[in-house]
């Protein structure tokens, strides 16, 4: 996909530098076992559940079989699949689940640096500027919060794909061809499938970036192509986003997140400097257990950018200072108008991202007014966008300043400012069996994927199949993540309860005959007005006729999910074929021409 001719010797040297510095950033992940964190265990449990679902023939995985005390969960109908697909791939080559998690975390850090280097090199045409920007994108406090404090593998994967998206869009704005259109669609689609909240908060930045490129080129083509790429990308992500939009009423998601953001704003003091810790965000303005700092080196970059832009303004107003300043400090002439506009854009993005996190009345009013952004449960998640913007500004400073010593100072500043963030809190140990049979809870913060047919997220039953009438015997019981089968025998009509949460897609068969809902089996209960009934269980009660029968509960796709799967598969195949064809079309044409000439001779 990436032509090796894109990389020169200097590029390889820069990438080697990124890899070398990554050793120091990631060495704590190389310890034996696992480590304590906010979400590491639950994310690893999701990897195990996703892997088991694939092994059981779910493609794509939808139902996690052992979550919620073995009652199951439709978590994969709605949640971003990319981190768990990649984690499952690593586990399939022999790594343990915890090693798969840690290796994937390390890869996100490394490829974040490489992809951001590729993007910034395309913008600035400078190895030094791109290297500094890549360093500031990865060596930022929030990135180490994701690695060692929160262990948020989904955000880490998403922030890996974001610079790849910017690189693709930058290429697309200059090439305007099918190859880069498909590459942009591919990268945006993978971002959407990596973490929906990060995709949501990064989308306005992508729009602003594309508009700026279009304005710089005085053409509407980059904007139109971006819209096509975006539609194509959402088609790639349809398998997740269509059910999330049109089947959300089956779960408690909206109730869980409606007001979550209200006490998760931060103060300016916390952004400038807050003690490094491994605890949680407690809400409000009281001291928190985790740090929300932007990074001292990144704040320095912001100050330097403001000062530099002020100097450039003075040069424009008073040209007589231009030669003197250029001689001693700046490569002013080397900055194009397009690069200057993008610098202003990311400076504005940096400032807006800070304001949107602050615990001040105007910010809270904005969040209350625009209800759609309430899904972003933690406003401080926008720290990732601040890191992106400050990385671009760092590359601007590296491009415009003449003394190479300043570049070394910036590198040292980023490394030293993050020297205390490069470690875990405490080691921990888990075997694969723990995650394969993980059933402690829903593996989510607020049990937001609990079906509405369940009155709460509290589960009390441990047996999969219960006999409700004494005159019935169950044997040959077998279960996988997406099915339960058993044989029954009784002398009279009887009832059984299967402790699997009801959710659209589950179907019941007796002797191969599909039963009709509400007639041959009862779901206790799936009507909204009965949810508060204390006897409501949200599981299956099946009427079993007398005699011997084979009973099967099987999870299948709804028509909407089947449609979404088809759209995703078609869009992804078209993207891959387009990238292959466009990348090899010139070679194919040359071979055909040569063959035609030989035939004529």
Secondary structure in CASP SS format (residue, H / E / C, confidence):
PFRMAT SS
TARGET T0000
AUTHOR 0000-0000-0000
METHOD secondary structure of the structure
MODEL  1
X C 1.00
X C 1.00
X C 1.00
X H 1.00
X H 1.00
X H 1.00
X C 1.00
X C 1.00
X H 1.00
X H 1.00
X H 1.00
X H 1.00
X H 1.00
X H 1.00
X H 1.00
X H 1.00
X H 1.00
X H 1.00
X H 1.00
X H 1.00
X H 1.00
X H 1.00
X H 1.00
X H 1.00
X H 1.00
X H 1.00
X H 1.00
X H 1.00
X H 1.00
X H 1.00
X C 1.00
X C 1.00
X C 1.00
X E 1.00
X E 1.00
X C 1.00
X C 1.00
X C 1.00
X C 1.00
X H 1.00
X H 1.00
X H 1.00
X H 1.00
X H 1.00
X H 1.00
X H 1.00
X H 1.00
X H 1.00
X H 1.00
X H 1.00
X H 1.00
X H 1.00
X H 1.00
X H 1.00
X H 1.00
X C 1.00
X C 1.00
X C 1.00
X C 1.00
X C 1.00
X C 1.00
X C 1.00
X C 1.00
X E 1.00
X C 1.00
X C 1.00
X C 1.00
X C 1.00
X C 1.00
X C 1.00
X C 1.00
X C 1.00
X E 1.00
X C 1.00
X H 1.00
X H 1.00
X H 1.00
X H 1.00
X C 1.00
X C 1.00
X C 1.00
X H 1.00
X H 1.00
X H 1.00
X H 1.00
X H 1.00
X H 1.00
X H 1.00
X H 1.00
X H 1.00
X H 1.00
X H 1.00
X C 1.00
X C 1.00
X C 1.00
X C 1.00
X H 1.00
X H 1.00
X H 1.00
X H 1.00
X H 1.00
X H 1.00
X H 1.00
X H 1.00
X H 1.00
X H 1.00
X H 1.00
X H 1.00
X H 1.00
X H 1.00
X H 1.00
X H 1.00
X H 1.00
X H 1.00
X H 1.00
X H 1.00
X H 1.00
X H 1.00
X H 1.00
X H 1.00
X H 1.00
X H 1.00
X H 1.00
X H 1.00
X C 1.00
X C 1.00
X H 1.00
X H 1.00
X H 1.00
X H 1.00
X H 1.00
X H 1.00
X H 1.00
X H 1.00
X H 1.00
X H 1.00
X H 1.00
X H 1.00
X C 1.00
X C 1.00
X H 1.00
X H 1.00
X H 1.00
X H 1.00
X H 1.00
X H 1.00
X H 1.00
X H 1.00
X H 1.00
X C 1.00
X C 1.00
X C 1.00
X H 1.00
X H 1.00
X H 1.00
X H 1.00
X H 1.00
X H 1.00
X H 1.00
X H 1.00
X H 1.00
X H 1.00
X H 1.00
X H 1.00
X H 1.00
X H 1.00
X H 1.00
X H 1.00
X H 1.00
X H 1.00
X H 1.00
X H 1.00
X H 1.00
X H 1.00
X H 1.00
X C 1.00
X C 1.00
X H 1.00
X H 1.00
X H 1.00
X H 1.00
X H 1.00
X H 1.00
X H 1.00
X H 1.00
X H 1.00
X H 1.00
X H 1.00
X H 1.00
X H 1.00
X H 1.00
X H 1.00
X C 1.00
X C 1.00
X C 1.00
X H 1.00
X H 1.00
X H 1.00
X H 1.00
X H 1.00
X H 1.00
X H 1.00
X H 1.00
X H 1.00
X H 1.00
X H 1.00
X H 1.00
X H 1.00
X H 1.00
X H 1.00
X H 1.00
X H 1.00
X H 1.00
X H 1.00
X H 1.00
X H 1.00
X C 1.00
X C 1.00
X C 1.00
X C 1.00
X H 1.00
X H 1.00
X H 1.00
X H 1.00
X H 1.00
X H 1.00
X H 1.00
X H 1.00
X H 1.00
X H 1.00
X H 1.00
X H 1.00
X H 1.00
X H 1.00
X H 1.00
X H 1.00
X C 1.00
X H 1.00
X H 1.00
X H 1.00
X H 1.00
X H 1.00
X H 1.00
X H 1.00
X H 1.00
X H 1.00
X C 1.00
X H 1.00
X H 1.00
X H 1.00
X E 1.00
X C 1.00
X H 1.00
X H 1.00
X H 1.00
X H 1.00
X H 1.00
X C 1.00
X C 1.00
X H 1.00
X H 1.00
X H 1.00
X H 1.00
X C 1.00
X C 1.00
X E 1.00
X C 1.00
X H 1.00
X H 1.00
X H 1.00
X H 1.00
X H 1.00
X C 1.00
X C 1.00
X C 1.00
X C 1.00
X C 1.00
X E 1.00
X C 1.00
X C 1.00
X C 1.00
X C 1.00
X C 1.00
X C 1.00
X C 1.00
X C 1.00
X C 1.00
X C 1.00
X C 1.00
X E 1.00
X C 1.00
X C 1.00
X C 1.00
X C 1.00
X C 1.00
X H 1.00
X H 1.00
X H 1.00
X H 1.00
X H 1.00
X H 1.00
X H 1.00
X H 1.00
X H 1.00
X H 1.00
X H 1.00
X H 1.00
X H 1.00
X H 1.00
X H 1.00
X H 1.00
X H 1.00
X H 1.00
X H 1.00
X H 1.00
X H 1.00
X H 1.00
X C 1.00
X H 1.00
X H 1.00
X H 1.00
X H 1.00
X H 1.00
X H 1.00
X H 1.00
X H 1.00
X H 1.00
X H 1.00
X C 1.00
X E 1.00
X C 1.00
X H 1.00
X H 1.00
X H 1.00
X C 1.00
X C 1.00
X H 1.00
X H 1.00
X H 1.00
X H 1.00
X H 1.00
X H 1.00
X H 1.00
X H 1.00
X H 1.00
X H 1.00
X H 1.00
X H 1.00
X H 1.00
X H 1.00
X H 1.00
X H 1.00
X H 1.00
X H 1.00
X H 1.00
X C 1.00
X C 1.00
X E 1.00
X C 1.00
X C 1.00
X H 1.00
X H 1.00
X H 1.00
X H 1.00
X H 1.00
X H 1.00
X H 1.00
X H 1.00
X H 1.00
X C 1.00
X H 1.00
X H 1.00
X H 1.00
X H 1.00
X H 1.00
X C 1.00
X C 1.00
X C 1.00
X H 1.00
X H 1.00
X H 1.00
X H 1.00
X H 1.00
X H 1.00
X H 1.00
X H 1.00
X H 1.00
X H 1.00
X H 1.00
X H 1.00
X H 1.00
X H 1.00
X H 1.00
X H 1.00
X H 1.00
X H 1.00
X H 1.00
X H 1.00
X H 1.00
X H 1.00
X E 1.00
X C 1.00
X C 1.00
X H 1.00
X H 1.00
X H 1.00
X H 1.00
X H 1.00
X H 1.00
X H 1.00
X H 1.00
X H 1.00
X H 1.00
X H 1.00
X H 1.00
X H 1.00
X H 1.00
X C 1.00
X H 1.00
X H 1.00
X H 1.00
X C 1.00
X C 1.00
X C 1.00
X C 1.00
X C 1.00
X E 1.00
X E 1.00
X C 1.00
X C 1.00
X C 1.00
X H 1.00
X H 1.00
X H 1.00
X H 1.00
X H 1.00
X C 1.00
X C 1.00
X C 1.00
X C 1.00
X C 1.00
X C 1.00
X C 1.00
X C 1.00
X C 1.00
X C 1.00
X C 1.00
X C 1.00
X C 1.00
X C 1.00
X E 1.00
X C 1.00
X C 1.00
X C 1.00
X C 1.00
X C 1.00
X C 1.00
X C 1.00
X C 1.00
X C 1.00
X C 1.00
X C 1.00
X C 1.00
X C 1.00
X E 1.00
X E 1.00
X E 1.00
X C 1.00
X C 1.00
X C 1.00
X C 1.00
X C 1.00
X E 1.00
X E 1.00
X E 1.00
X E 1.00
X E 1.00
X E 1.00
X E 1.00
X E 1.00
X C 1.00
X C 1.00
X E 1.00
X E 1.00
X E 1.00
X E 1.00
X E 1.00
X E 1.00
X E 1.00
X E 1.00
X C 1.00
X C 1.00
X C 1.00
X E 1.00
X E 1.00
X E 1.00
X E 1.00
X E 1.00
X E 1.00
X E 1.00
X E 1.00
X C 1.00
X C 1.00
X C 1.00
X C 1.00
X E 1.00
X E 1.00
X E 1.00
X E 1.00
X E 1.00
X C 1.00
X C 1.00
X E 1.00
X E 1.00
X C 1.00
X C 1.00
X E 1.00
X C 1.00
X C 1.00
X C 1.00
X E 1.00
X E 1.00
X E 1.00
X E 1.00
X C 1.00
X C 1.00
X C 1.00
X H 1.00
X H 1.00
X H 1.00
X C 1.00
X C 1.00
X C 1.00
X C 1.00
X C 1.00
X C 1.00
X C 1.00
X C 1.00
X E 1.00
X E 1.00
X E 1.00
X E 1.00
X E 1.00
X E 1.00
X C 1.00
X C 1.00
X E 1.00
X E 1.00
X E 1.00
X E 1.00
X E 1.00
X E 1.00
X E 1.00
X E 1.00
X E 1.00
X C 1.00
X C 1.00
X C 1.00
X H 1.00
X H 1.00
X H 1.00
X H 1.00
X H 1.00
X H 1.00
X H 1.00
X H 1.00
X H 1.00
X H 1.00
X H 1.00
X H 1.00
X H 1.00
X H 1.00
X H 1.00
X H 1.00
X H 1.00
X H 1.00
X H 1.00
X H 1.00
X H 1.00
X H 1.00
X H 1.00
X H 1.00
X H 1.00
X H 1.00
X H 1.00
X H 1.00
X H 1.00
X H 1.00
X H 1.00
X H 1.00
X H 1.00
X H 1.00
X H 1.00
X H 1.00
X H 1.00
X H 1.00
X H 1.00
X H 1.00
X H 1.00
X H 1.00
X C 1.00
END
